[in-house]
Amino acid sequence: MAVSAEMDNRMLLLVLTLIPGIGPARIKALKNHLPNLTDILHSGVDELMIVPGIGESLARQIHHFLHHAPTRQAAEKAAEEQIAELHRYNAQIITILDPEYPPLLQEIYDPPSCLFVRGALPDVHAPGLAVVGTRYASQYGKQATAMLCREIVNCGIVVFSGLAYGIDMAAHTAVLEHGGTTVAVLASGVETIYTDPKGKIWPKIIEQGAIISEEWFGSALSPGKFPKRNRIISGICSGTIVIESDLKGGSLITAASALEQNREVFAVPGSIFSRTSKGTNKLIQQGQAKAVMNVEDIISELGAPFLQCRSGLPVLQNKSQQNRLTPQERAVLHYMGSEPIQIDALATASMMDVSTLLVHLFELEMKEAVTQHPGQFFLKRII
């Protein structure tokens, strides 16, 4: 291939993905079999046949693809066009041969041979957790996501998710609000942020983490790409937290991938009357996931290097927030539960007049301790 040594592996791996019958698992097998992957360009059919998962028929197909000039040239041109697009989106390609490639992802059966990256991947040794859930998140699910992500950030753990509507978006948002690192894994190319077309959060994700995908620039989105995306979310980190899911939710596919990849699965229990908790409750009931109420439940299960995160930071953060509140503001929070409460009901419970209560609630909003919802409903954020 007439490319520089620096580009050899990127070009070659992109070309290999265009060979019919060759997927991530077989590319991994080729990588493991050949001391130098570029040796594939000079390998005969007999040598290719002995690679696990590649029989005579596929070996001949690979050999023909790489040695048939028009076919190979067309593949090289397509790969070169992808590389040319990187500058346009300030992106890069990290291959399975690069030291920056996520080590846990490399362990799975079918790791992506190339990752398109906008932003910067976390340090390869940084502990990471996936947070996923339904697109139709309830207020309870959003609150649980915000609480857990705040604690996860305080522990210095990276959060991975899929930038889908609902729980995924809530997870990315909570991490960004608390100054943490988050990585969004897309089922489309990294240039197409279809769930955030106005750019409300994806530019911040790039600033504080990365947006990644194995799909090429310009790839059309299709239903079959979401399970492929989900295996990356679960495979790139040590554990997956499912927060709200129906019995057939996409996040359950991510949980199934995690179990297949020998990763830990955690689930936030919910009401038995809630449709969006049926999937999570079933995971717990069947012993496929550990029920979690806080980040300590997760850290204690995962062990090192997560045990190093057990520094008390979440508790200190909570105390720090509480210390900023006046006694009257803490009294208001005392009468607020886990669900939004209407101003009149809160006034009755706290025995404060509405005008005084509104002053305290305004201050609590400024301190990010409560959020206001339509109809003068207020929700406590400090748990």
N, C-alpha and C positions, 0 to 999 in steps of 0.2 A: 504494500500500500504506500502510495506516495504522500506520506504525512510525516510530521516530525515525531521524534521518539516520545515527546511529551504527550502527543495525541494518540499514539498507537492504541493503547488499551481502550480509550473512549471510543474511538472509531471501530475497533474490532468488536467490542461488546455490543455496540449499537447495530452493527452489521449482523452479528449472530442472532440478535432478537428477530431479525426479518426472515430467518430461515424457517419455512413451514415445518412444524413438528418439534421445533426447539423452543422450550420454555425455560423459565428460571431454574427449575430443578436440574435439567439436563446441562444447562450452561454451568451450573455449580459442579456437576459431575465432570465435565470437561476440564474445568479449572483445577479440580483436585487431582485429575489424572495426568495432566500435562505440566511439567515443571515450569514451562513458560507458555502462556496461553497462545502467543503468536506462533508456536510450533504447529498449531492446527492448520495454518496456511500451507504447511509442507507435509502434513500427515496423509498417508494413504488410507484407503478404505479398510484394509485389514487392521491398521492401528486404531482407527476410530471405532471399529466394531467391538473392541475389548473394553471400551468405556462403559461402566454400568448404566443400564437404561438405554443404550444405543445399540440396536441390532444392525444387521446387514443392510436392510432397506433404508434406514435413516442415515447410516454411515455413507451410503452411496449418494443420498440426497444432499448431505452436507458437503461432500467432496465435489459434487456437480455444481452446487451453488457457488462455492468459492473458486472454482476453476473455470466456470463458464463466463467468459469475459463480459458479455452484455448484462447478465444477471448481477454479477459482482459489481460492475461499474454503477448500475442503477442503485444498488444498495449503498455503495459508498457515497453517491451523490445525496441520497436521502439522509444519511448520517451527517454529512458535511453541512447540510441545510439546518439540521438540528443544532449543531455546534455553533453555526453562525447566528442562530437566534439567541444564544446565551447572553451576548452583550446587550441585546435589546431589552432584556428583562433583568439585567444585572444578576444573572443566575450562573450556576456552575453545575457540572455533572460530577458526581462522586461514584466511582465504580467499586465493585466488590473486591477489586485488587488494591484499592487505596487504603492507607492506614487510617484515614478519617472515617471510613465506612463503619456504621454502628456495629459493634462486635456481637451483640445479642441477635441482631437481625441476620447476621451472617450465619448464625447457628441453625436457623430454621431450614426445613426441607427444601423450600423454594424461594430463597431470597432474591429480591430484584437485582439484576446484574448492574443496573444503573439507576441512580437516584438523581432526579433533577431537583436542584435546591435553590431557593431564594432566601437569602438571609444566611445564618450560620448555624450549623448543627451544634448541639451541646458537646462538651468534652466527652470523649468516648467512655470515660470512667464515671461520669455523672449518673447518679441513680435516677431512674425514670418510671413513671406510672401512666397508664392510659386511663382516661376518664371518658366514658361513653354513656349514651342513653337515648331515650326516645326523642323524636322530633316534637312530640306533643307534651312537653314538660308541664307539670303542674307547678303551682306556687311552692309546694313542699319540695318537689324535685329541684327547682331552681335554688331554693334556700339551702338544701343539703349540698348541692354542688358548690355554692359560694363558700359555705363553711369548710368543707373538706379541702377545696382548692386553696383557701387561705392558709389552712394548716400545712398543706403540702408545700406551698411556697415558703412558709416560715422554716421548713425543714431543709430547704435548699434542693428539693426534688423537682425534676423537670416533668411537665404535664404534656402528654401527647393526646390528641383527639382528632376528629375528622372534619371540623368546621361545618358540620351540618346544623340545621336549625334545631332549636331546643337545648338539650343538655350539653351537646358539644360546644355550641356557641357560648352558653353560660360558663362552661369550664374555661375556655380561652379568655373570655372577658374577665372573669374573677382573677385569673393568674396575672393578666396585664395590669389590673387595678392594684394589685399588691406587689408589683415590680418583679414578678417571677419570670421564668423562662418557659415558653410553650412552643410546641411544634405541631403544625396542622398538616395532616396527611390527606391528600386529595385523590379523588377517583378520576379527576380530569387532569389536563396539563396544568402546570403551575402558573400559567398566564391567565387561566380562566377561573376566577373566584365567583362561581355562580350563586353562592349563598350570600355573598356580601358585595353586590355589584357597585354600591356607592362607596366602598372602601372605609367603612366605619371602624373595622378592627384589623383587617388583614395587613395594612401597612405597619401597624404596631406589632403584630406578630413577627413580621420580618425584622423589625428593630430589636425585639427582645427574644428572638428565637429564629424559627425558619418555617417556610412552607415547602413541602416536599411531595414528590410524586414519582412513580415509575413510568407514567404515561408521557408520551412525546408531546411536544408543542403541537397544537392544532388537533389533538385527538378528540374525536366525538365522544360525548358521554353516553354510556349505555348501562343498563341494569347489571350486566355481568361484571362490570368494573368495580362495583362496590364491595363484593366479597373479597376481591383481590386487594383492594385498599385496606379492608379490615384486617387481613392477615399481617399487613405491615404495622398497623397500629398496635396489635397485640404482640407481634414478634420483636419490635424494636425496644421493648422495655420489660421490666421484671414482673409486672402484674397489671391486671386490668380491673378497674372499678366500674361496675354497671350501676347507674343511678336512674331508676325507672325504665321499664321496658314492658311492653305487652308480650304475650306468649310467642309472637312471631316477629318481634322487633329485630331490626338490623344489628342492634347492639348484642343480641344473643348470638348472632353469627360471629361477632368479634370474640365473645366469651368462649364459643366453641373452638375458634382458632387458637385462643390462648391455651385451652386445655390440651389441644392436639400438639401444641408447641412446648408442652410441659412448663407452662407459666402459671402463676397464681391468679385466681379469680376472686374478686370481692364483690359483694352486692349490698346495697343499702336497702334494708327491709322497709316495706310500706304497708299501707292499709289493705286489709283483705277485701275491702269494697272498692278499691281503686284499680281500674283496668290497667293503668300504667305501672302498677306494682306487681301484676300477676307474674310477669317473667322473672323479675328479681326475686320475688318470694319463692318461686319454683326452683330457681338455682340454689337457693339456701336449703329448701326442703329436701332436695335430691342430693345434697352434700357436694354439689359442684362449685359452690362459692361460699366463702366465709362472710357472715354478716358483719358489717362494720358500722360503727357509730361515730368514730373519730379516727384520726390518722394514726394514733397509737395502736389501734387494732391491726392496721396494715403493716406498720414497721415491725411489730413483734413477730409477725408471721414471716416476713421476708428475710430477716437476719441481716448479716453483713452484706453490702456496705450500708444498708439502711439503719442498722443499729447505731451507726455514727451520727445519725440524724436525731437520735433521742436526746436532744439537748434542752428540752423544756421551752423551746422558742414559742410554740403555740400558746402555752400558758402565759409566758411573759408578755406576749403580744396582747393577749386578752386583758391582763392586768393593766398594761399600759393604756389600753383603750378605756378601761373602767376608771382609771385614775384621772382621766381628762373630764370625767362627768361630775356634775354637781350632785349633792345628795338628792335634790328634787328630781333631777334627770334619771338617776338610778331608780328612784321610786316609781317613776313612770314606766320604765322598762320592766320593773317587777310585775306590773299588771298586764304586760303584753306576753302572749303565748307564741306558739310557732305558726299561727295563722294570722292573717290580717284582721285587725280589729277596728271597728268604726268609732269615730271620735266620741259620739254620745255614750256608747257602751264603755269606752275607756274612762270617760269622765265619771260615770256612775261607779265603776270599779275602783277608781283611785280617789274618789270623793273630792275631785278638783273641779272648779268651774271651767267651762270650755275655753274661755279667753286665756286663762292662765295656762291651761294645758297646751293650747296652740303655741304659746311662746316657748314652752319646754320642748315641744315636738319640733319646732323650727330649729332650735339649737341642736337637737339630736340628729336632725337631717344634715346640718352643717358638719357635724362630727361623724357622719356616715354610720350612725348607730341605728337609724331607722330609715325606711323609704316610704314615701307616700304614694297611694294608689287612688284611682278615680273613686269619687263618692266619699272622700275624706276617710278612707281606710288607711291604716298605718301598719307596717310590718317591721318587727324587730330584726336587726341584722346581727347584733352581738349575741352569741349563743352561750 
